[in-house]
Amino acid sequence: MTAEEKVQKIADAADDMKAEQIETLDVRDKTSVAEYFVVCSGTSDRHVQSIAERVAEKLAINRVKPLRVEGERSGWVLQDYGDVILHVMKEEQRQFYDLETLWKNMVPDPNLSA
């Protein structure tokens, strides 16, 4: 499965669970950690967890499992799928860390350009 296909499946699964403000960040020219970040919000700890669980279930159907999962039951769940990283956050954490602005304003790394 390509990174773009993972992004679409993640966004669709998050949308199924009524995740808010689903945003995809293309970070290919800014970091070697991943190609894309998908960031979305949940309204409560339980909602955040439910979104993350649904994403994991939907990707598992295609035999894609996260390499690592961090932050379960903390208001911010991170699922690392290698080339795509999902961040599901409560709105308070999302506003505080503001990953979208951080990564959008980051200067591209010339060593990562194709």
C-alpha positions as CSV (number, residue, x, y, z in Angstrom):
1,M,0.0,0.0,0.0
2,T,1.4,3.4,-1.0
3,A,1.7,6.3,1.5
4,E,-1.0,8.1,-0.4
5,E,-3.4,5.2,-0.1
6,K,-2.6,5.0,3.7
7,V,-3.4,8.7,4.1
8,Q,-6.7,8.3,2.3
9,K,-7.7,5.2,4.4
10,I,-6.6,6.9,7.6
11,A,-8.6,10.1,6.8
12,D,-11.7,8.1,5.8
13,A,-11.6,6.0,9.0
14,A,-11.2,9.1,11.1
15,D,-14.0,10.8,9.3
16,D,-16.2,7.7,9.9
17,M,-15.7,8.4,13.6
18,K,-16.5,12.1,13.3
19,A,-13.0,13.3,13.8
20,E,-12.7,17.0,13.6
21,Q,-10.4,19.1,11.4
22,I,-8.7,16.2,9.6
23,E,-5.5,17.6,8.0
24,T,-2.8,16.0,6.0
25,L,0.7,17.4,6.1
26,D,3.2,16.5,3.3
27,V,6.5,16.5,5.2
28,R,8.6,14.6,2.6
29,D,11.0,17.5,2.0
30,K,11.2,18.4,5.7
31,T,12.0,15.2,7.6
32,S,13.1,11.6,6.9
33,V,10.8,10.3,9.7
34,A,7.7,10.1,7.5
35,E,6.2,11.2,4.2
36,Y,2.9,12.4,5.6
37,F,1.4,13.3,9.0
38,V,-2.4,13.1,9.4
39,V,-3.6,15.3,12.3
40,C,-7.2,15.3,13.6
41,S,-9.1,16.1,16.7
42,G,-11.4,14.3,19.0
43,T,-13.8,15.9,21.5
44,S,-12.8,13.7,24.6
45,D,-10.2,11.1,25.6
46,R,-12.7,8.4,24.7
47,H,-13.4,10.0,21.3
48,V,-9.6,10.3,20.6
49,Q,-9.2,6.6,21.5
50,S,-12.2,5.5,19.4
51,I,-10.8,7.3,16.3
52,A,-7.4,5.7,16.8
53,E,-9.0,2.3,17.2
54,R,-11.1,2.7,14.1
55,V,-8.1,3.7,12.0
56,A,-6.1,0.7,13.3
57,E,-9.0,-1.6,12.5
58,K,-9.5,-0.3,8.9
59,L,-5.8,-0.5,8.1
60,A,-5.5,-4.0,9.6
61,I,-8.1,-5.2,7.0
62,N,-5.3,-4.4,4.4
63,R,-2.7,-6.1,6.6
64,V,-1.2,-2.7,7.6
65,K,-0.4,-2.4,11.3
66,P,1.3,0.4,13.2
67,L,5.0,0.0,13.9
68,R,4.4,1.8,17.2
69,V,1.5,3.4,19.1
70,E,2.1,6.1,21.7
71,G,-0.1,7.9,24.2
72,E,-3.2,5.7,24.5
73,R,-5.5,7.3,27.1
74,S,-3.6,10.6,27.2
75,G,-5.6,12.9,25.0
76,W,-3.1,12.4,22.1
77,V,-2.6,9.1,20.3
78,L,0.2,8.7,17.8
79,Q,0.2,5.7,15.4
80,D,3.3,5.3,13.3
81,Y,2.7,3.5,10.0
82,G,6.2,4.1,8.8
83,D,5.7,6.5,5.9
84,V,2.5,8.0,7.5
85,I,2.1,9.1,11.1
86,L,-1.3,9.7,12.6
87,H,-1.8,12.2,15.4
88,V,-5.3,12.1,17.1
89,M,-5.5,14.9,19.7
90,K,-7.9,16.6,21.9
91,E,-8.4,20.2,20.8
92,E,-6.5,21.6,23.8
93,Q,-3.3,19.6,22.9
94,R,-3.7,20.3,19.3
95,Q,-3.8,24.1,19.9
96,F,-0.9,23.9,22.4
97,Y,1.4,21.9,20.1
98,D,0.2,23.4,16.8
99,L,1.8,20.7,14.7
100,E,0.3,22.1,11.5
101,T,2.0,25.5,11.9
102,L,5.3,24.0,13.0
103,W,5.6,21.7,10.0
104,K,4.2,24.2,7.4
105,N,6.7,26.8,8.5
106,M,9.6,24.4,8.7
107,V,12.2,25.1,6.0
108,P,12.6,22.2,3.6
109,D,15.8,20.2,4.0
110,P,17.8,20.4,0.7
111,N,19.3,16.9,1.5
112,L,15.8,15.4,1.3
113,S,14.8,16.9,-2.0
114,A,14.4,14.3,-4.8
